[in-house]
């Protein structure tokens, strides 16, 4: 009873200490990197390669300064999620809850990086008129938690998602070559002031990580018994969206005013993000914040500091910059940890899509054991069913009380997990 009371008091203290304004630790992380000769040289080398690729893309009309970067083939990124403070002997219920929390975060970034987030309707609903010439960026990218060929010694069997409990990441360090080749998310207590951080221009082969605080990872109600609970105003998963942007070489949009005539080398080095010299906080009215000789700040951009509910877009120029960086590091990602994603993607279809709420999921070849789970944009599960020892290729699914909006359909098989977007209208 005393232990339970002590935990409750500690949890309340943590909740009270949570910041009300966004604070990112990227700059401090980069100071550490630049003070280490080996890491500094790695950073300079990768940036030199990046600049060549970035300029190559900018020279192509399809990737002009205000055109959306969207590669023909979908980019697939393997993810591993780590909860260091959760014991490996934690209850099955707690582990399942944290795996679901991890998937909720994956759903958020898949929506945000593909311009499929529901709140993007704010932009198309009239905000865009305040920012002429700016278009929304779409990466055509799919983040998936790895399910196959996990690192030796982790004890994770094939077919189980790469979510770890109790790993220390080299005693609290920010990289671990055991997990090289993955997009690593480490969720741990980072104190009362920092929401998260990532290196600018991260390296998968070096085992670099995006580090998140316990109260701003995922969306939904979280897992109260573990202390991992998203908390307002950072409870929609947008902190990972922001920090992941740094990993893909995006700076803050408030990187400063500039008189330089070359917008690709000044400020945040992206030509279609209005110049800004100071962070925006809270939920400012679009177009109301002015910086740099009266320029309207793009406060709803993921790389500013507003609350989760008030950031909802990348620009096309930012998407191009991230694509250029991905092209430089893409060979560092493992390709054998997601199962046969091409097979999975082509092996099932959703019709009709858009739908009124009743859909048909059709598998093109027999898959004896699989599960179907449907999430809404807040990562709330609205449908879940397991199918075992079945030869049925067609499943009729009715989404109860379906509201207009974007949903995500997860199909989990022994081969891996694939996510497809569903639009309810």
C-alpha positions in Angstrom: 0.0 0.0 0.0 2.9 2.4 0.9 4.6 1.6 -2.4 1.4 2.3 -4.3 1.0 5.6 -2.5 4.6 6.5 -3.2 4.2 5.7 -6.9 1.0 7.9 -7.0 2.8 10.8 -5.4 5.7 10.5 -7.8 3.5 10.3 -10.8 1.6 13.4 -9.7 4.9 15.3 -9.3 6.0 14.3 -12.8 2.6 15.4 -14.2 2.9 18.8 -12.4 6.4 19.2 -13.7 5.5 18.8 -17.4 6.2 21.9 -19.5 3.4 24.0 -21.0 5.6 25.2 -23.9 7.5 23.1 -26.4 11.2 22.8 -25.9 13.4 20.8 -28.2 17.0 19.7 -27.3 18.3 19.4 -30.9 20.7 22.4 -30.5 22.2 20.9 -27.3 22.6 17.5 -29.0 24.4 19.1 -31.9 26.8 20.9 -29.5 27.7 17.5 -28.2 28.2 16.1 -31.7 30.3 19.0 -32.9 32.6 18.7 -29.8 33.4 15.0 -30.7 35.9 14.9 -33.5 34.7 11.6 -34.9 31.0 12.6 -34.8 31.8 16.1 -36.1 33.6 14.6 -39.2 30.7 12.2 -39.8 28.3 15.1 -39.7 30.4 17.3 -42.1 30.8 14.3 -44.5 27.1 13.5 -44.7 26.2 17.2 -45.1 28.6 17.5 -48.1 26.9 14.5 -49.7 23.5 15.9 -48.8 24.2 19.3 -50.4 25.0 17.7 -53.7 21.8 15.6 -53.7 19.7 18.6 -52.5 21.0 20.8 -55.3 20.4 18.0 -57.8 16.8 17.7 -56.8 16.3 21.5 -56.8 17.7 21.6 -60.3 14.9 19.3 -61.5 11.6 21.0 -62.3 9.6 18.4 -60.5 11.4 19.4 -57.3 11.4 23.1 -57.9 11.3 25.4 -54.8 7.5 25.3 -54.4 6.7 21.8 -55.9 5.9 18.8 -53.8 8.5 16.1 -53.4 6.8 12.8 -53.7 8.9 9.8 -55.0 7.2 7.4 -57.4 7.9 4.4 -55.1 6.8 4.6 -51.5 9.7 4.9 -49.0 9.6 2.3 -46.3 11.4 2.9 -43.0 11.9 0.1 -40.4 11.3 1.3 -36.8 12.2 0.0 -33.4 10.7 1.5 -30.2 12.4 1.3 -26.8 11.0 1.8 -23.3 14.1 1.6 -21.1 12.4 2.2 -17.8 9.9 -0.6 -18.2 11.1 -3.9 -16.8 11.5 -6.8 -19.2 9.4 -8.7 -16.6 6.5 -6.2 -16.8 3.0 -7.7 -17.1 1.8 -8.8 -20.5 -1.0 -6.3 -20.2 1.5 -3.4 -19.7 3.6 -4.6 -22.6 0.6 -4.9 -24.9 -0.5 -1.4 -23.9 2.9 0.0 -24.7 3.1 -1.8 -28.1 -0.3 -0.2 -28.9 1.0 3.2 -27.8 4.0 2.7 -30.1 1.7 1.9 -33.0 -0.4 5.0 -32.2 2.7 7.0 -32.8 3.5 5.3 -36.0 0.0 6.1 -37.2 0.5 9.8 -36.4 3.7 10.1 -38.3 2.4 8.1 -41.3 -0.4 10.6 -41.5 1.7 13.7 -40.9 4.5 12.8 -43.4 2.0 11.9 -46.1 -0.3 15.0 -45.8 -3.1 12.6 -44.6 -3.7 14.1 -41.2 -7.3 15.2 -40.6 -6.5 18.7 -39.3 -4.8 19.5 -42.6 -8.4 20.6 -43.5 -7.6 23.8 -41.6 -5.0 24.7 -44.3 -7.3 23.8 -47.3 -10.2 25.5 -45.6 -8.8 29.0 -46.0 -5.5 29.3 -44.1 -3.6 28.7 -47.3 -4.9 32.0 -48.7 -2.8 33.8 -46.1 0.4 32.2 -47.4 0.3 32.5 -51.2 2.8 30.3 -53.1 3.2 27.8 -50.2 2.0 24.2 -50.8 1.8 21.2 -48.5 4.6 18.7 -48.5 4.0 14.9 -49.0 6.9 12.5 -48.5 5.1 9.3 -49.8 6.7 7.4 -46.9 5.6 4.5 -44.7 7.0 4.0 -41.2 6.6 0.4 -39.9 7.7 -1.3 -36.7 10.1 -4.1 -37.6 8.9 -7.7 -37.2 11.6 -9.9 -38.6 15.3 -10.7 -38.1 15.7 -8.8 -34.8 19.2 -8.2 -33.4 20.8 -11.2 -31.7 20.3 -11.3 -28.0 17.1 -9.2 -27.9 14.9 -12.3 -27.4 12.2 -10.9 -29.7 10.8 -13.7 -31.9 10.1 -13.3 -35.6 6.6 -12.0 -36.2 6.7 -9.9 -33.0 7.1 -6.1 -33.3 10.5 -4.5 -32.4 9.4 -2.9 -29.1 11.8 -3.4 -26.3 11.5 -3.1 -22.5 14.4 -2.5 -20.1 17.1 -1.8 -22.7 19.5 0.8 -21.5 20.9 2.1 -24.8 24.5 2.0 -23.6 23.6 3.3 -20.1 21.5 6.2 -21.3 23.5 7.1 -24.4 21.7 8.3 -27.5 23.0 5.6 -29.9 23.4 1.9 -29.9 24.9 0.0 -32.8 23.0 -3.1 -31.7 20.0 -1.4 -33.4 21.9 0.1 -36.3 19.8 0.2 -39.5 16.6 1.0 -37.7 14.8 4.3 -37.1 15.0 4.1 -33.3 12.6 5.9 -31.0 13.7 5.9 -27.3 11.0 6.9 -24.8 12.3 7.9 -21.4 12.1 10.5 -18.7 14.1 13.5 -19.9 13.1 15.8 -17.0 10.7 18.7 -16.8 11.9 20.9 -19.6 12.8 18.9 -22.7 10.1 17.2 -24.8 12.6 15.4 -27.0 15.6 15.7 -29.3 17.3 14.2 -32.3 20.6 14.9 -34.0 20.3 17.1 -37.1 21.0 14.7 -39.9 20.9 11.4 -38.0 22.7 8.2 -38.9 20.8 4.9 -38.9 24.1 3.0 -39.3 25.4 4.6 -36.2 22.3 3.6 -34.3 21.2 7.2 -33.7 17.9 7.7 -32.0 15.0 10.1 -31.7 14.6 10.5 -27.9 11.2 11.4 -26.5 9.9 12.2 -23.1 7.3 9.9 -21.5 4.4 12.4 -21.8 4.7 13.3 -25.4 5.0 10.0 -27.2 2.0 8.5 -29.0 -1.6 9.6 -28.7 -4.7 8.5 -26.9 -4.9 7.7 -23.2 -1.5 5.9 -23.0 -0.6 3.4 -20.3 -1.2 4.8 -16.8 0.3 1.9 -14.9 3.6 2.4 -16.6 3.8 6.2 -16.4 3.8 6.5 -20.2 0.8 8.8 -20.9 0.5 11.6 -23.6 -0.4 14.8 -21.8 -1.9 18.0 -23.2 -0.8 20.1 -25.0 1.6 17.5 -26.4 -0.7 14.5 -26.6 -1.2 14.1 -30.4 2.2 12.7 -31.2 3.5 15.8 -33.0 6.6 16.0 -31.0 7.9 12.9 -32.8 6.9 14.5 -36.1 9.0 17.5 -35.1 12.1 15.6 -33.9 12.0 13.2 -36.8 12.1 16.2 -39.1 15.5 17.1 -37.5 16.7 13.5 -38.1 15.9 14.1 -41.8 17.9 17.3 -41.8 15.2 19.9 -41.2 16.1 22.9 -39.0 13.7 24.9 -37.0 11.7 27.4 -39.1 12.7 30.2 -36.7 16.4 29.8 -37.7 16.6 33.6 -38.3 16.0 36.5 -40.7 18.5 36.9 -43.6 19.4 39.3 -46.3 21.0 36.6 -48.4 19.6 36.2 -51.9 20.0 32.4 -51.8 17.2 31.1 -49.7 18.5 27.5 -49.9 21.6 28.5 -47.8 20.0 31.0 -45.4 17.8 30.6 -42.3 16.4 27.1 -42.2 17.7 26.6 -45.8 14.2 26.0 -47.2 12.8 28.5 -49.7 9.1 28.2 -49.1 9.1 28.6 -45.3 8.7 32.2 -44.3 11.7 33.6 -42.4 11.3 33.8 -38.7 13.7 34.8 -35.9 11.7 33.6 -32.8 9.7 30.5 -31.7 5.9 30.5 -31.8 4.1 29.0 -28.8 0.6 27.9 -27.9 -2.1 28.3 -30.6 -1.6 31.6 -32.4 -4.2 32.7 -35.0 -2.9 31.9 -38.5 -1.2 34.9 -40.0 -1.1 36.9 -36.7 2.6 36.4 -35.9 4.9 38.7 -37.8 8.7 38.4 -38.0 11.5 39.5 -40.3 10.1 42.8 -41.6 6.5 41.9 -41.3 6.6 38.4 -42.8 3.7 36.2 -41.7 5.2 33.3 -39.8 4.0 29.8 -40.8 3.1 28.9 -37.2 1.3 25.7 -38.1 4.5 24.2 -39.5 5.7 21.1 -37.7 9.2 22.6 -37.2 7.9 25.5 -35.1 7.1 25.3 -31.4 3.3 25.5 -31.2 1.1 23.0 -29.4 0.3 19.7 -31.1 -3.3 20.7 -31.9 -2.0 23.7 -33.9 0.7 22.2 -36.0 -0.4 20.3 -39.1 1.9 20.6 -42.1 5.3 20.5 -43.8 5.9 22.6 -46.9 6.8 21.1 -50.3 10.3 22.6 -49.9 10.8 20.8 -46.6 9.6 17.5 -48.1 12.2 18.0 -50.9 14.9 18.6 -48.4 14.0 15.5 -46.4 13.8 13.4 -49.6 17.3 14.6 -50.5 18.6 13.5 -47.1 16.8 10.2 -47.3 18.4 9.5 -50.7 21.8 10.0 -49.0 21.2 7.6 -46.1 18.7 5.1 -47.5 21.3 2.4 -47.9 21.9 2.6 -44.1 18.4 1.1 -43.4 18.0 -2.6 -43.1 15.8 -4.2 -45.7 15.2 -7.6 -44.2 13.4 -6.7 -41.0 9.9 -5.9 -42.2 8.9 -9.1 -43.9 7.8 -9.1 -47.5 6.3 -5.6 -47.5 5.7 -5.6 -51.3 3.9 -8.9 -51.0 1.8 -7.7 -48.1 1.0 -4.4 -49.8 -0.1 -6.1 -53.0 -1.8 -9.0 -51.2 -4.8 -7.2 -49.9 -7.2 -4.4 -51.0 -9.8 -2.3 -49.4 -13.0 -1.5 -51.3 -14.7 0.9 -51.6 -12.2 3.5 -50.6 -13.5 6.2 -49.9 -16.3 4.4 -48.0 -19.5 5.2 -46.1 -18.4 2.9 -43.3 -18.8 -0.6 -44.7 -15.7 -2.0 -46.4 -14.6 -5.3 -48.0 -11.0 -6.4 -47.3 -9.9 -8.9 -49.9 -6.7 -11.0 -49.6 -5.3 -12.2 -53.0 -3.8 -15.3 -51.6 -4.5 -17.6 -48.6 -3.1 -16.3 -45.3 -4.2 -18.7 -42.5 -3.4 -16.4 -39.6 -3.8 -12.7 -39.6 -5.5 -9.8 -37.8 -7.3 -6.7 -38.9 -7.2 -3.5 -36.8 -8.6 -0.1 -37.7 -7.5 3.1 -36.0 -8.9 6.6 -36.2 -6.7 9.7 -36.5 -6.3 9.9 -32.7 -5.0 6.2 -32.7 -8.1 4.9 -31.0 -8.9 1.4 -32.1 -12.4 1.2 -33.5 -12.3 -2.3 -34.9 -10.1 -5.3 -34.2 -10.4 -9.0 -35.0 -8.1 -12.0 -35.3 -8.5 -14.7 -37.9 -6.9 -18.1 -37.3 -6.8 -21.2 -39.4 -9.0 -19.6 -42.0 -9.0 -19.9 -45.7 -11.4 -17.0 -46.3 -10.1 -14.4 -48.7 -12.8 -11.9 -48.2 -13.8 -10.1 -44.9 -16.7 -7.8 -44.7 -16.1 -5.1 -42.1 -18.5 -2.6 -40.7 -17.1 0.4 -38.9 -19.7 1.3 -36.2 -20.8 4.9 -36.0 -18.1 5.9 -38.5 -17.5 9.6 -38.7 -16.2 11.4 -41.7 -12.4 11.4 -41.7 -9.2 9.5 -42.2 -8.6 6.0 -40.7 -5.8 3.5 -40.9 -6.2 -0.2 -41.5 -3.4 -2.5 -40.1 -3.1 -6.0 -41.4 -0.8 -8.2 -39.3 0.4 -11.5 -40.7 3.4 -13.8 -40.0 5.1 -11.9 -42.9 4.8 -8.6 -41.1 2.6 -5.6 -40.8 1.2 -3.3 -43.5 -0.9 -0.2 -43.1 -3.3 1.3 -45.6 -5.2 4.5 -45.4 -9.0 4.5 -45.5 -11.2 7.5 -46.1 -14.7 7.7 -44.6 -17.0 10.3 -46.2 
